[in-house]
């Protein structure tokens, strides 16, 4: 049987374990293996100004058949790099419109370039049926929300959480968009618009304030939120009370309390924190402003027992209350 008569899927399966240099050599052997090697060479692309391989975007824009083979695409254009002309981003938009086999997409380019996701002028409504991970430096604007409407299998979403100099209202995300989303990374305001009605289990907020209202929005996830990282201006006690009310299934909790420096921790304060943690039966890891809270799970108990005393600067528990009174807040933070 001639190799040219074998189906492309079989040839791909035979060649997919080859190293990059071997694929390059294979592409030069015959006209049969050239398209096979080309498809495999362009499956996973990581381009950046630092690596000086941005020209791959030009190649993909000229060879849309290769762009259609891309399964993971990562592009980083940092501020320290030489300026990139607008024509480059127009070619990027053309390339992205053809990458409908994508499973992972990461775009960290100037936030104002979110229009590269709008393929209307290039190709009518491309759908990214396989895309599961999307991370970008774009704000949650209309270009992003329109793009998300074409990613029905998306599981993980990360958008820029930095506040804009000219903030604009967060657009409404249609209820049918990203129905399987499980992880969100962004700002608290964005999370309030994205999480409700979707099975989001993991939320990491790197911008904004996690208020009672935002936490109420997170509780509207159709799946229990089990992992949360955020900043809050609430006091630690009030914050944990709110978590207990809205997110009782939480298992991993990391919070930076911006007003913690105004509190002088003592034995009573630590006992109050431990009591609040005891009311979260699934919680297995807790960090408060850099303090990793210790716990143990006795064999004869179903629930963890949380420490009610901090570690001293020397690394052991401060047994006497007068020892606690002599310690400064910074001593606790160093642990």
C-alpha positions as MATLAB code, in Angstrom:
seq = 'XXXXXXXXXXXXXXXXXXXXXXXXXXXXXXXXXXXXXXXXXXXXXXXXXXXXXXXXXXXXXXXXXXXXXXXXXXXXXXXXXXXXXXXXXXXXXXXXXXXXXXXXXXXXXXXXXXXXXXXXXXXXXXXXXXXXXXXXXXXXXXXXXXXXXXXXXXXXXXXXXXXXXXXXXXXXXXXXXXXXXXXXXXXXXXXXXXXXXXXXXXXXXXXXXXXXXXXXXXXXXXXXXXXXXXXXXXXXXXXXXXXXXXXXXXXXXXXXXXXXXXXXXXXXXXXXXXXXXXXXXXXXXXXXXXXXXXXXXXXXXXXXXXXXXXXXXXXXXXXXXXXXXXXXXXXXXXX';
ca = [
       0.000    0.000    0.000;
       1.322    3.415   -0.944;
       1.789    5.979    1.813;
      -0.158    8.486   -0.251;
      -3.265    6.320    0.084;
      -3.255    6.352    3.879;
      -5.816    8.632    5.521;
      -4.449   11.938    6.963;
      -5.553   10.973   10.478;
      -3.353    7.858   10.385;
      -0.362    9.776    9.093;
      -0.860   12.384   11.800;
      -0.995    9.656   14.441;
       2.234    8.118   13.223;
       4.112   11.437   13.124;
       2.694   13.342   16.109;
       5.293   12.060   18.586;
       8.221   13.323   16.503;
      10.368   16.179   17.791;
      10.211   19.546   16.044;
      13.528   19.116   14.239;
      12.418   15.689   13.016;
       9.168   17.112   11.683;
      11.099   19.781    9.817;
      13.297   17.092    8.260;
      10.251   14.963    7.463;
       8.574   17.844    5.653;
      11.479   17.861    3.196;
      11.355   14.178    2.346;
       8.294   13.972    0.109;
       5.136   15.724   -1.002;
       3.151   13.167    1.000;
       4.690   14.063    4.358;
       5.039   17.793    3.758;
       1.398   18.687    4.630;
       1.439   16.221    7.531;
       4.542   17.813    9.065;
       3.201   21.311    8.428;
      -0.032   20.558   10.271;
       1.856   19.201   13.281;
       4.444   21.979   13.339;
       1.717   24.584   13.660;
      -0.428   22.833   16.295;
       1.083   24.707   19.261;
       2.404   28.227   18.779;
       4.029   30.443   21.407;
       5.004   33.805   19.956;
       6.394   36.827   21.760;
       8.357   39.965   21.081;
      11.026   38.637   23.445;
      11.437   35.450   21.362;
      11.444   37.527   18.180;
       9.117   35.156   16.368;
       6.137   37.457   15.766;
       6.521   36.765   12.042;
       4.584   33.543   12.596;
       1.432   35.686   12.664;
       2.240   36.920    9.173;
       2.720   33.340    8.007;
      -0.616   32.238    9.455;
      -2.428   35.168    7.862;
      -1.021   34.144    4.481;
      -1.607   30.423    5.061;
      -5.069   30.139    6.575;
      -4.923   26.387    6.041;
      -2.127   26.296    8.626;
      -4.026   28.626   10.939;
      -6.912   26.174   10.894;
      -4.573   23.508   12.376;
      -3.560   25.569   15.419;
      -4.772   24.057   18.713;
      -2.988   26.323   21.189;
      -1.895   29.872   20.505;
      -0.043   32.216   22.846;
       1.041   35.745   21.962;
       2.847   38.225   24.211;
       3.748   41.752   23.100;
       5.198   43.598   26.079;
       5.728   47.306   26.604;
       9.492   46.955   26.434;
       9.431   45.566   22.914;
       9.831   47.670   19.755;
       6.522   49.173   18.597;
       4.263   46.864   16.597;
       2.435   48.440   13.683;
      -1.381   48.322   13.379;
      -1.015   46.171   10.245;
       0.359   43.387   12.465;
      -2.826   43.341   14.528;
      -4.960   43.267   11.393;
      -3.065   40.151   10.317;
      -3.544   38.731   13.810;
      -7.302   39.252   13.521;
      -7.316   37.455   10.187;
      -5.329   34.558   11.634;
      -7.538   34.207   14.710;
     -10.658   34.030   12.575;
      -9.255   30.891   10.938;
      -8.129   29.175   14.170;
     -11.374   27.343   14.795;
      -9.589   24.240   16.128;
      -8.226   26.182   19.116;
      -8.326   24.596   22.563;
      -6.200   27.212   24.353;
      -5.840   30.910   23.533;
      -3.650   33.425   25.374;
      -3.373   37.016   24.150;
      -1.308   39.474   26.178;
      -1.065   42.474   23.903;
      -2.057   46.140   24.419;
      -5.561   46.198   25.971;
      -6.806   48.621   23.330;
      -6.369   45.900   20.711;
      -9.336   43.804   21.829;
     -10.809   44.402   18.372;
      -8.606   41.578   17.050;
     -11.303   39.273   18.452;
     -13.877   40.869   16.149;
     -13.646   38.846   12.969;
     -16.720   40.367   11.330;
     -14.708   42.182    8.696;
     -12.677   39.026    7.965;
     -14.906   36.012    8.353;
     -18.559   35.710    9.258;
     -19.134   34.479   12.812;
     -16.385   31.862   13.330;
     -17.204   29.470   16.160;
     -14.544   28.068   18.474;
     -16.268   24.843   19.468;
     -13.190   23.324   21.157;
     -11.817   26.344   23.018;
     -11.558   25.554   26.736;
      -9.078   28.155   28.026;
      -8.957   31.851   27.186;
      -6.670   34.367   28.894;
      -6.152   37.935   27.749;
      -5.001   41.412   28.713;
      -8.251   42.920   27.438;
     -10.864   44.580   29.613;
     -14.270   42.946   29.761;
     -15.638   44.951   26.838;
     -18.052   44.309   23.982;
     -15.376   42.658   21.835;
     -14.665   40.137   24.586;
     -18.329   39.408   25.320;
     -19.080   38.913   21.627;
     -16.129   36.541   21.341;
     -17.295   34.573   24.385;
     -20.616   34.047   22.643;
     -18.721   31.897   20.139;
     -16.913   29.695   22.715;
     -19.552   27.228   23.961;
     -17.025   24.825   25.541;
     -15.022   27.398   27.515;
     -13.995   26.238   31.003;
     -11.433   28.844   32.112;
     -11.536   32.609   31.549;
      -9.032   35.300   32.531;
      -9.499   38.973   31.657;
      -7.600   42.109   32.615;
      -8.477   43.294   36.112;
      -6.569   46.590   36.095;
      -8.817   49.671   36.412;
      -9.041   51.759   33.259;
      -8.296   55.472   33.156;
     -11.637   55.865   31.389;
     -13.831   53.194   33.004;
     -16.918   52.175   31.085;
     -19.924   50.072   32.109;
     -19.374   46.325   31.971;
     -21.455   44.933   29.093;
     -24.101   42.324   29.756;
     -23.064   38.783   28.959;
     -25.933   36.793   27.408;
     -27.135   33.984   29.643;
     -26.439   31.372   26.942;
     -22.755   32.318   26.661;
     -19.994   30.105   28.178;
     -22.478   27.715   29.879;
     -19.724   25.418   31.205;
     -17.378   28.023   32.716;
     -15.660   26.606   35.817;
     -12.900   29.120   36.593;
     -12.828   32.914   36.426;
      -9.917   35.316   36.945;
     -10.526   39.055   36.821;
     -11.980   41.866   38.920;
     -14.812   41.716   41.423;
     -17.042   43.834   39.175;
     -16.417   41.500   36.237;
     -17.083   38.447   38.397;
     -20.460   39.870   39.394;
     -21.356   39.977   35.688;
     -19.903   36.581   34.729;
     -20.428   34.122   37.592;
     -24.224   34.182   38.172;
     -25.991   31.416   36.279;
     -22.792   29.529   35.398;
     -21.108   26.548   37.117;
     -18.094   28.525   38.344;
     -16.217   26.713   41.110;
     -12.985   28.720   41.253;
     -12.810   32.534   41.451;
      -9.641   34.638   41.717;
     -10.190   38.391   41.931;
      -7.129   40.558   41.357;
      -8.949   43.868   41.185;
     -11.751   45.660   42.968;
     -13.225   45.096   46.400;
     -14.935   41.877   47.433;
     -17.993   43.360   49.094;
     -21.099   41.715   50.483;
     -22.944   42.448   47.220;
     -20.211   40.859   45.092;
     -20.175   37.803   47.328;
     -23.933   37.548   46.902;
     -23.367   37.503   43.132;
     -20.798   34.721   43.490;
     -23.331   32.686   45.444;
     -25.510   32.672   42.325;
     -23.132   30.258   40.588;
     -25.036   27.098   39.712;
     -22.142   25.078   41.191;
     -20.731   25.577   44.698;
     -17.754   27.951   44.737;
     -14.963   25.934   46.354;
     -11.920   28.173   45.705;
     -11.765   31.943   46.213;
      -8.957   34.472   46.240;
      -9.667   38.191   46.636;
      -8.978   41.548   48.284;
     -11.499   43.082   50.647;
     -11.953   46.181   52.776;
     -14.192   44.228   55.137;
     -12.801   43.258   58.514;
     -11.656   39.615   58.672;
     -14.462   38.742   61.105;
     -17.158   40.331   58.934;
     -15.645   38.805   55.834;
     -15.760   35.273   57.215;
     -19.323   35.810   58.402;
     -20.252   36.815   54.854;
     -18.450   33.799   53.407;
     -20.402   31.550   55.767;
     -23.688   33.043   54.596;
     -23.015   33.095   50.865;
     -20.309   30.496   50.132;
     -20.709   27.758   52.755;
     -19.081   25.086   50.535;
     -15.760   26.927   50.224;
     -12.706   24.644   50.469;
      -9.791   26.961   49.588;
      -9.859   30.574   50.730;
      -7.200   33.237   50.301;
      -7.969   36.842   51.176;
      -6.029   40.068   51.624;
      -7.788   42.273   54.156;
      -6.721   45.829   53.378;
      -7.637   47.119   56.858;
      -5.897   44.406   58.856;
      -3.068   46.763   59.851;
      -5.537   48.695   61.992;
      -6.204   45.582   64.089;
      -3.963   44.537   66.969;
      -4.273   40.725   67.021;
      -4.548   39.093   70.422;
      -5.672   35.718   71.733;
      -9.344   36.711   71.676;
      -9.131   37.939   68.073;
      -7.477   34.727   66.902;
     -10.076   32.670   68.750;
     -12.829   34.589   66.948;
     -11.212   33.825   63.584;
     -10.910   30.135   64.496;
     -14.563   30.043   65.528;
     -15.621   31.486   62.172;
     -13.488   28.953   60.321;
     -15.120   26.139   62.279;
     -18.419   27.101   60.643;
     -17.073   26.239   57.193;
     -17.128   22.439   57.189;
     -15.401   21.936   53.827;
     -12.607   24.448   54.336;
      -9.162   22.834   54.124;
      -6.848   25.815   53.444;
      -7.093   29.424   54.606;
      -4.717   32.355   54.149;
      -5.324   35.823   55.586;
      -3.038   38.627   54.361;
      -0.091   36.268   54.068;
      -0.846   34.359   57.275;
      -1.337   30.659   56.590;
      -3.845   29.433   59.125;
      -3.008   26.066   60.578;
      -5.452   23.231   61.061;
      -5.576   19.526   61.684;
      -8.148   16.819   61.152;
      -8.265   14.249   63.940;
      -9.032   10.715   62.821;
     -12.144   10.555   64.990;
     -13.596   13.807   63.569;
     -15.039   14.704   60.172;
     -14.185   18.397   60.438;
     -10.886   20.190   60.792;
      -9.864   21.911   64.002;
      -8.403   25.364   63.343;
      -5.638   26.895   65.424;
      -6.748   29.558   67.859;
      -3.259   30.893   68.490;
      -0.721   32.409   66.099;
       2.825   31.239   65.645;
       5.463   33.287   67.400;
       8.336   34.843   65.410;
      10.422   31.836   66.514;
       8.001   29.445   64.825;
       6.206   27.900   67.818;
       2.801   28.566   69.338;
       2.591   31.428   71.830;
       1.113   29.667   74.844;
       0.675   32.589   77.197;
      -1.661   35.480   76.552;
       0.947   37.913   77.843;
       3.251   36.649   75.089;
       0.587   37.551   72.548;
       0.133   41.012   74.021;
       3.852   41.724   73.644;
       3.854   40.843   69.931;
       3.298   43.372   67.190;
       0.995   42.867   64.184;
       4.051   42.694   61.929;
       5.260   39.662   63.872;
       2.162   37.724   62.847;
       2.394   38.915   59.254;
       5.930   37.563   58.930;
       4.680   34.026   59.298;
];
